[in-house]
Amino acid sequence: MSIEPRWGDLKSLQARFPGAFGRTRAYVLLAEGRLRAKKLGGRTLWDFQSAQELIESLPAIGGKA
């Protein structure tokens, strides 16, 4: 049984959510408080759970809302 990490660098965030977050968009969403991240030395670690919650909160397209 493998446990998926909750935190990772920007490349890991982009790999986990392909096409969802470019560098600029990720930092804009961070500034808006819609994504969470922490600093560890010079690295920014992104919270994958907040990215998942953001994506799930987006409105559905097509069909009935």
Secondary structure, 3 states (H helix, E strand, C coil): CCCCCCEECHHHHHHHCCCCCCHHHHHHHHHCCCCCEEEECCEEEEEHHHHHHHHHHCCCCCCCC
